[in-house]
């Protein structure tokens, strides 16, 4: 068993991740990013490891700061930081409470979390993201959030769908990777999808479809600046651009409009690293999602994966530097302030797609 570094220097990053991957998926993700993450951390002189929530034990029986162990190894706020993204795919749903409770315990025990529990929670729910970041210089997609449960056949949620245009995107409010995204041609499709979601008590969001060929841009933000961008292009006939759904990836320069908007997002998210997902419908950009732990995908055209290595190293260096600043500042928890509500607009913003003419887009700004 190793002992905490008496000099108090950061020596490791512990990634908390529900340990429920299948052997097939675990092998794929190791090659996709896990192994590279460990390699990148080692290049910065840090030990990287991934753990299920139950690997963390906390002893608070004595006075003063609690004793925290990862497996049977003691860790301290000075030598260890924790990556605490909230993961909520279907096979992880039983872990969500344990994840979130552990993240809160680690924060209260005095550990540095590059994105603390409230950031993870805001980023995990797509409507919470859009509400927290309302007023974005890039318009947000009009969204309706509905719960599903035993009374779904009563269709009480339809009270909020009177202004929705079709076709519409229906997707889980908290999954990732393009999972569960469907195209609804009308209210009856929404009813069918909601009844399927009932099987897992899956909360849904519904948004106007921006049109065939809508492109997705993921901006990697490091220390408040746009560092790189991943452009995802959907497969013909698919409403989703994610690679898991057949989308193609490119890594162009950051579009000037998105680079200019980054400062606004960084002011509201004073954390070392996060990703912003934007959709482009052929005419304009729409803000779609916040990803505190956005995947840094490899450029498969480059066998050396130089860009993926560069962004990952910059991300981990930002965590290391953020930890140093946090210690120097007295190790105080990060506090996010919800912006004051904006004054009511003189008229409601139109949806991005008109129901009467599905290919006609109006400017909501």
C-alpha positions in Angstrom: 0.0 0.0 0.0 1.3 3.4 -0.9 1.1 6.4 1.4 0.0 10.0 0.6 2.8 12.2 -0.7 4.0 14.3 2.2 4.9 17.1 -0.1 1.3 17.4 -1.1 1.8 17.3 -4.8 -0.8 16.0 -7.2 0.1 12.5 -8.1 -3.1 10.8 -9.5 -6.4 11.2 -11.2 -9.2 8.8 -10.2 -12.0 8.4 -12.7 -15.3 7.2 -11.2 -17.2 5.1 -13.7 -19.9 2.5 -13.1 -18.3 -0.9 -13.7 -21.0 -2.4 -15.9 -19.5 -2.5 -19.3 -19.8 -5.7 -21.3 -16.5 -7.4 -22.3 -17.1 -6.4 -25.9 -17.7 -2.7 -25.1 -14.9 -2.5 -22.5 -12.4 -3.8 -25.1 -13.6 -1.2 -27.6 -13.5 1.7 -25.2 -10.0 0.8 -24.0 -8.7 1.2 -27.5 -10.9 4.2 -28.2 -9.8 6.4 -25.3 -9.2 4.7 -21.9 -5.7 3.5 -22.6 -4.8 6.8 -24.2 -6.1 8.7 -21.1 -3.7 6.6 -18.9 -0.8 7.3 -21.3 -1.5 11.0 -21.4 -1.7 11.3 -17.7 1.6 9.4 -17.3 3.2 11.9 -19.7 2.3 14.6 -17.1 3.7 12.6 -14.3 0.3 11.5 -13.0 -1.1 8.1 -12.3 -4.5 7.5 -13.9 -7.0 4.9 -12.8 -10.7 4.1 -13.3 -12.9 2.8 -10.5 -16.5 1.9 -9.8 -18.2 4.1 -7.1 -18.0 1.3 -4.6 -14.2 1.4 -4.7 -14.2 4.6 -2.6 -14.4 4.2 1.2 -14.7 7.1 3.6 -13.9 7.0 7.3 -15.3 10.0 9.1 -15.3 8.5 12.6 -12.6 10.8 14.0 -12.3 14.6 14.3 -11.0 16.7 11.4 -10.8 15.7 7.8 -12.3 12.3 6.8 -9.9 9.6 5.7 -10.6 8.5 2.1 -9.5 5.3 0.4 -9.6 4.2 -3.2 -9.7 0.4 -2.9 -7.4 0.1 0.1 -5.1 3.0 -0.8 -5.3 6.3 1.1 -5.8 9.4 -0.9 -5.9 13.1 0.1 -7.2 16.3 -1.5 -3.6 17.4 -2.0 -2.4 14.3 -4.0 -5.6 13.1 -5.8 -8.4 14.6 -7.9 -11.5 12.8 -8.9 -13.3 12.9 -12.3 -17.0 12.7 -11.5 -19.1 12.7 -14.5 -22.7 11.4 -14.0 -23.3 8.5 -16.4 -26.9 7.4 -16.9 -27.1 5.0 -19.8 -29.7 2.3 -19.3 -27.3 -0.3 -17.9 -26.0 2.3 -15.4 -29.3 3.5 -14.2 -29.1 1.6 -10.9 -25.8 3.4 -10.2 -27.0 7.0 -10.7 -27.9 7.7 -7.1 -24.7 6.1 -5.8 -22.7 8.1 -8.3 -24.2 11.5 -7.4 -24.1 10.8 -3.6 -20.5 9.8 -3.8 -19.6 13.0 -5.8 -21.3 15.1 -3.1 -19.4 13.2 -0.4 -16.0 13.7 -2.2 -16.7 17.4 -2.6 -17.7 17.8 1.1 -14.6 15.8 2.1 -12.5 18.5 0.5 -11.4 16.9 -2.8 -10.9 18.9 -6.0 -13.5 17.9 -8.7 -12.8 19.5 -12.1 -16.5 19.5 -12.6 -18.4 19.3 -9.3 -21.8 17.6 -8.8 -24.0 20.5 -9.8 -22.1 20.8 -13.1 -22.5 17.1 -13.8 -26.2 17.2 -13.0 -26.8 20.3 -15.2 -24.9 18.6 -18.1 -26.7 15.3 -17.7 -30.2 16.6 -18.3 -30.6 18.2 -21.7 -33.3 20.7 -20.7 -31.4 21.6 -17.5 -28.5 22.5 -19.7 -30.5 24.7 -22.0 -32.2 26.5 -19.1 -29.0 27.1 -17.2 -27.4 28.5 -20.4 -30.4 30.4 -21.6 -29.4 33.7 -23.3 -26.6 32.0 -25.2 -25.3 34.0 -28.2 -26.0 30.8 -30.2 -29.8 30.1 -29.9 -30.9 27.0 -28.0 -33.2 24.5 -29.6 -36.9 24.8 -28.5 -37.4 21.8 -26.1 -40.2 20.0 -24.3 -39.3 17.6 -21.5 -41.7 14.8 -20.5 -41.7 12.1 -17.9 -42.8 8.6 -18.6 -44.4 6.3 -16.1 -47.5 4.2 -15.3 -49.9 7.0 -16.4 -48.3 7.5 -19.8 -51.4 6.2 -21.6 -53.3 9.3 -20.3 -51.1 11.5 -22.5 -51.2 14.3 -20.0 -47.8 15.5 -21.3 -49.5 16.5 -24.5 -50.5 19.8 -22.8 -47.0 21.0 -23.5 -46.8 19.8 -27.2 -49.2 22.3 -28.7 -46.5 24.4 -30.2 -44.3 21.5 -31.4 -43.6 21.2 -35.1 -43.1 17.9 -36.9 -41.0 16.0 -37.8 -39.5 16.1 -34.3 -36.6 14.6 -32.5 -37.5 12.4 -29.5 -34.6 11.3 -27.3 -33.8 10.5 -23.7 -33.0 13.5 -21.6 -29.9 12.1 -20.1 -28.2 9.5 -22.3 -25.2 10.0 -24.5 -23.6 8.8 -27.7 -26.7 9.2 -29.9 -28.5 6.4 -28.0 -32.3 6.4 -28.1 -32.7 9.2 -30.7 -35.7 8.8 -32.9 -37.6 10.9 -35.5 -41.3 11.4 -34.8 -43.5 12.3 -37.8 -46.4 13.4 -35.6 -48.0 13.1 -32.2 -48.9 9.4 -32.6 -45.2 8.6 -33.0 -44.5 10.5 -29.8 -47.1 8.4 -28.1 -45.5 5.2 -29.3 -42.0 6.3 -28.3 -43.2 7.5 -24.9 -44.9 4.1 -24.2 -41.6 2.3 -25.0 -39.7 4.8 -22.7 -42.2 3.9 -20.0 -40.5 0.5 -19.7 -37.5 2.1 -18.2 -39.0 5.2 -16.7 -36.9 7.1 -19.2 -37.5 10.9 -19.3 -37.7 12.3 -22.8 -37.0 15.5 -24.5 -38.7 16.5 -27.8 -37.3 19.1 -30.2 -38.1 20.2 -33.7 -36.0 18.4 -36.3 -33.6 20.7 -38.0 -33.6 18.8 -41.3 -31.8 16.1 -43.2 -28.0 16.6 -43.2 -27.9 18.6 -40.0 -24.2 18.6 -38.9 -23.0 18.4 -35.3 -20.0 20.4 -34.1 -18.3 19.5 -30.7 -16.1 22.3 -29.5 -13.4 21.3 -26.9 -13.0 24.1 -24.4 -9.8 24.2 -22.4 -9.3 26.8 -19.8 -12.0 28.9 -21.3 -10.7 28.9 -24.8 -11.9 26.8 -27.9 -9.0 24.3 -28.3 -10.3 22.1 -31.2 -13.5 21.0 -32.8 -14.9 17.7 -34.0 -17.4 17.9 -36.9 -19.8 15.0 -37.2 -21.8 14.4 -40.4 -24.8 12.0 -40.4 -25.1 9.0 -42.6 -27.6 9.6 -45.4 -31.1 9.1 -44.1 -30.0 9.3 -40.4 -31.2 12.1 -38.1 -28.2 11.5 -35.9 -24.6 12.5 -36.6 -22.9 10.4 -33.8 -20.3 7.9 -34.8 -22.2 5.2 -33.0 -25.1 5.8 -35.5 -22.9 5.8 -38.6 -21.8 9.4 -38.7 -18.5 10.5 -40.1 -16.0 12.6 -38.2 -13.8 15.5 -39.3 -11.5 17.9 -37.4 -11.6 21.3 -39.1 -10.7 24.6 -37.6 -13.1 26.0 -35.0 -15.8 28.0 -36.8 -15.4 31.7 -36.0 -19.0 32.1 -34.7 -18.5 29.2 -32.3 -15.1 30.5 -31.2 -16.5 33.9 -30.5 -19.4 32.4 -28.4 -17.0 30.3 -26.2 -16.2 33.2 -23.9 -19.8 33.6 -23.0 -20.1 29.9 -22.0 -16.7 29.9 -20.2 -17.9 32.8 -18.0 -20.8 30.7 -16.8 -18.8 27.5 -16.5 -15.5 28.3 -14.7 -14.1 24.8 -15.0 -10.9 23.6 -16.7 -12.5 21.6 -19.5 -15.9 21.0 -21.1 -17.4 20.4 -24.5 -20.2 22.3 -26.3 -22.3 20.6 -28.9 -23.8 22.7 -31.7 -26.0 21.7 -34.6 -25.9 23.4 -38.0 -29.0 23.2 -40.2 -27.3 24.5 -43.3 -28.1 28.2 -42.4 -27.3 28.8 -38.8 -26.0 27.2 -35.6 -28.1 26.0 -32.6 -26.7 25.2 -29.2 -27.6 21.6 -28.3 -25.7 20.1 -25.3 -23.1 20.6 -22.7 -20.7 17.7 -22.1 -18.4 18.2 -19.0 -16.8 14.8 -19.9 -17.1 14.9 -23.7 -15.3 12.1 -25.5 -12.1 13.2 -27.3 -12.5 10.9 -30.3 -9.5 9.8 -32.4 -8.9 11.1 -35.9 -8.9 7.8 -37.7 -7.2 9.4 -40.7 -4.1 9.9 -38.5 -2.6 6.6 -37.3 -0.6 8.5 -34.7 -3.8 10.1 -33.3 -1.9 13.3 -32.7 -4.9 15.6 -32.3 -6.6 13.2 -29.8 -3.3 13.0 -27.8 -2.9 16.8 -27.9 -6.4 17.6 -26.7 -6.3 14.9 -24.0 -2.9 16.2 -22.7 -4.2 19.8 -22.7 -7.3 18.6 -20.8 -5.4 16.8 -18.2 -2.9 19.7 -17.9 -5.8 22.0 -17.3 -7.0 19.7 -14.5 -3.6 19.7 -12.9 -3.3 23.5 -13.1 -6.8 23.9 -11.8 -6.0 21.7 -8.9 -2.9 23.9 -8.1 -5.0 27.1 -8.3 -7.6 25.5 -6.1 -5.1 24.7 -3.4 -3.6 28.1 -3.6 -7.0 29.7 -3.3 -7.8 27.8 -0.1 -9.4 24.7 -1.6 -12.9 26.2 -1.6 -15.7 24.4 -3.5 -16.7 25.8 -6.9 -20.1 27.6 -6.8 -22.2 28.1 -9.8 -24.7 30.9 -9.8 -27.8 30.5 -12.0 -28.1 33.6 -14.1 -31.0 35.9 -13.3 -34.1 35.3 -15.4 -34.1 37.3 -18.6 -36.8 39.9 -19.1 -39.7 38.6 -21.1 -39.4 38.9 -24.8 -42.0 40.9 -26.6 -43.1 37.8 -28.5 -42.2 34.1 -28.3 -39.4 32.9 -30.5 -40.6 30.8 -33.5 -39.6 27.2 -33.7 -36.7 26.5 -36.0 -38.9 24.5 -38.4 -42.3 25.6 -39.6 -45.0 22.9 -39.4 -46.6 24.3 -42.6 -43.4 24.2 -44.6 -41.0 21.8 -43.0 -38.0 23.0 -45.0 -38.5 26.7 -44.2 -36.4 27.9 -41.2 -37.0 31.1 -39.3 -34.5 33.0 -37.2 -35.6 32.9 -33.5 -33.2 35.6 -32.4 
